[in-house]
């Protein structure tokens, strides 16, 4: 193990601990009302996101920004209707989706899903994603990559402030909203009508207790 690899592991471990502590603090203190009464869907709240589309250094990108419009609109509608949460850009007067101007390492362009994503968090890919977050703790940064092994989208839930989508996931109308829901603490359900069904033919339904969990996430704010 090199010194750089060891440093990646130390930084990733510290990030995960800090984020889990922040999540617990928000759910049990700052957002306690939604933890208990989030099913009321009141008052309105906000989720701010930034989508960075990665390129391979040869002007080849995973997807043009305009092709994300349908997924963004669907996510805005689903989060508003189900959770009374507005989906907004991370920065004022900024587009939600744009090309990331720097060239990422190959490990970030071709990454992994499931348990592989957790392993990558401690390596080059995880270091790259965390170095290029639009902001820590509150917004969610979405990285559109070339390929995710074993998945079309991936989130490590409250352990990170980002999710990944590949070309297929970005073009899917519901994968963005599904992964953002994971980032806000929700897990898969064995229900085809639910947003957390683990297939692209999922519905957009939500159970009452899922509202409590999502609305009390540190990513869901009043600003």
C-alpha positions in Angstrom: 0.0 0.0 0.0 1.4 3.4 -1.0 1.2 6.5 1.1 -1.4 8.0 -1.2 -3.6 4.9 -0.9 -3.3 5.0 2.9 -4.3 8.7 2.8 -7.3 8.0 0.7 -8.5 5.4 3.3 -8.0 7.8 6.2 -9.8 10.6 4.5 -12.7 8.4 3.4 -13.1 7.0 6.9 -13.2 10.5 8.4 -15.7 11.6 5.8 -18.1 8.7 6.5 -17.9 9.2 10.3 -18.6 13.0 10.0 -21.5 12.5 7.6 -23.2 9.8 9.7 -22.8 12.0 12.8 -24.3 15.0 10.9 -27.2 12.7 9.7 -28.0 11.6 13.2 -27.8 15.2 14.5 -30.2 16.4 11.8 -32.7 13.6 12.3 -32.8 13.7 16.1 -32.3 17.4 16.7 -32.6 19.9 13.8 -35.2 17.9 11.8 -36.9 16.1 14.7 -40.3 17.4 13.6 -40.0 15.6 10.2 -38.6 12.5 11.9 -41.9 12.3 13.8 -44.4 14.0 11.6 -42.9 14.1 8.1 -45.9 12.2 6.8 -47.8 15.6 7.1 -45.6 16.9 4.2 -45.5 20.3 5.9 -44.0 22.8 5.6 -42.4 22.8 2.2 -38.7 22.0 2.0 -35.9 22.0 -0.6 -33.3 19.6 -2.0 -30.5 21.2 -3.9 -28.5 19.2 -6.4 -25.8 19.7 -9.0 -25.3 17.2 -11.8 -21.7 17.0 -13.3 -21.3 15.1 -16.5 -17.9 13.6 -16.8 -15.8 13.5 -20.0 -12.8 11.3 -20.9 -10.5 14.1 -22.0 -11.2 13.6 -25.6 -14.5 15.6 -25.6 -16.5 12.4 -25.3 -19.1 12.7 -22.6 -21.5 10.2 -21.0 -24.5 12.2 -22.1 -25.3 15.8 -23.4 -26.8 17.9 -20.6 -30.1 18.4 -22.5 -30.8 14.7 -22.4 -31.2 14.9 -18.6 -34.1 17.3 -18.9 -36.8 14.6 -18.7 -35.2 12.9 -15.6 -34.8 16.3 -13.9 -38.4 17.3 -14.6 -39.7 13.9 -13.4 -37.7 14.1 -10.2 -39.0 17.6 -9.5 -42.5 16.4 -10.0 -42.1 13.3 -7.9 -40.4 15.1 -5.0 -42.9 17.9 -5.0 -46.0 15.7 -5.1 -44.8 13.0 -2.7 -42.7 14.9 -0.2 -43.5 18.6 -0.7 -39.8 19.1 -1.5 -38.6 21.4 -4.3 -35.7 20.3 -6.4 -33.4 23.3 -7.1 -29.9 23.9 -8.4 -27.2 23.9 -5.7 -26.2 27.5 -6.6 -28.4 30.5 -7.4 -28.6 31.3 -11.1 -26.8 28.1 -12.0 -27.9 25.2 -14.3 -28.7 21.9 -12.5 -26.7 20.0 -15.1 -23.4 20.9 -16.8 -20.2 19.4 -18.0 -17.4 19.1 -15.5 -14.4 20.9 -17.0 -11.6 18.8 -15.5 -10.7 15.4 -16.8 -11.4 12.6 -14.2 -9.3 9.6 -13.6 -10.3 6.4 -15.4 -11.5 4.9 -12.1 -14.1 7.7 -11.7 -15.3 7.3 -15.3 -15.7 3.5 -15.0 -16.8 2.8 -11.5 -18.8 0.2 -9.6 -22.1 -0.3 -8.0 -23.3 -2.1 -4.8 -20.4 -3.2 -2.5 -17.9 -2.2 -5.1 -19.0 1.4 -4.7 -18.3 1.3 -1.0 -14.8 0.0 -1.8 -14.2 2.7 -4.4 -15.1 5.3 -1.8 -11.7 4.5 -0.1 -9.8 4.7 -3.4 -9.1 7.0 -6.4 -12.7 7.3 -7.5 -14.1 8.2 -4.1 -11.4 10.8 -3.6 -12.2 12.4 -7.0 -15.9 12.6 -6.4 -15.5 14.1 -2.9 -12.9 16.6 -4.2 -15.4 17.8 -6.8 -18.5 18.1 -4.7 -20.5 21.3 -5.4 -20.6 21.7 -1.6 -20.5 19.4 1.5 -23.2 18.2 3.9 -26.4 19.7 2.3 -26.5 19.5 -1.5 -26.3 16.2 -3.4 -23.8 16.1 -6.3 -24.6 13.7 -9.1 -21.8 12.4 -11.3 -22.8 11.1 -14.7 -20.0 8.6 -15.6 -19.3 6.4 -18.6 -20.2 3.1 -16.9 -21.1 1.6 -13.5 -20.3 -2.1 -13.2 -23.5 -4.0 -12.2 -25.8 -1.0 -12.0 -27.1 2.1 -13.9 -27.0 4.2 -10.8 -25.6 4.1 -7.3 -25.8 5.8 -3.9 -24.1 5.1 -0.6 -26.9 6.8 1.2 -26.0 9.1 4.1 -22.3 8.0 4.0 -21.7 10.3 1.0 -22.9 13.6 -0.5 -23.0 12.2 -4.1 -24.6 9.6 -6.3 -23.5 8.2 -9.7 -25.4 7.5 -12.8 -24.1 6.0 -16.1 -25.5 6.7 -19.6 -28.5 4.4 -19.1 -29.3 5.7 -15.7 -29.1 9.3 -16.8 -31.5 8.6 -19.7 -33.9 6.6 -17.5 -36.7 8.8 -16.4 -36.8 7.5 -12.8 -33.2 6.5 -11.9 -32.2 10.0 -10.8 -35.1 10.3 -8.4 -34.5 6.8 -7.1 -30.8 7.4 -6.3 -31.6 10.8 -4.7 -34.1 9.1 -2.5 -31.3 6.6 -1.5 -29.1 9.6 -0.7 -31.8 10.9 1.6 -31.9 7.6 3.6 -34.5 5.4 1.8 -33.8 1.8 0.9 -35.2 -0.7 -1.6 -38.7 -2.0 -1.2 -40.3 -5.1 -2.8 -43.1 -3.1 -4.4 -43.2 -2.4 -8.1 -45.4 0.7 -7.6 -42.9 2.3 -5.3 -40.1 4.7 -6.2 -37.7 2.5 -4.3 -38.4 -0.7 -6.4 -35.0 -1.9 -7.7 -35.9 -2.0 -11.4 -36.4 0.6 -14.1 -40.1 -0.3 -14.4 -40.7 1.2 -10.9 -43.7 3.4 -10.1 -43.6 6.7 -8.3 -45.6 5.8 -5.2 -44.4 6.5 -1.6 -45.5 5.0 1.7 -46.2 7.4 4.6 -43.2 6.5 6.7 -40.8 7.1 3.7 -41.8 10.7 3.9 -40.6 10.9 7.5 -37.2 9.4 6.5 -36.6 11.5 3.4 -37.8 14.9 4.9 -35.7 14.5 8.0 -32.5 13.9 5.9 -29.7 16.5 6.3 -30.0 17.1 2.5 -33.6 18.3 2.8 -33.5 21.9 4.0 -35.6 25.0 4.5 -33.5 27.1 2.2 
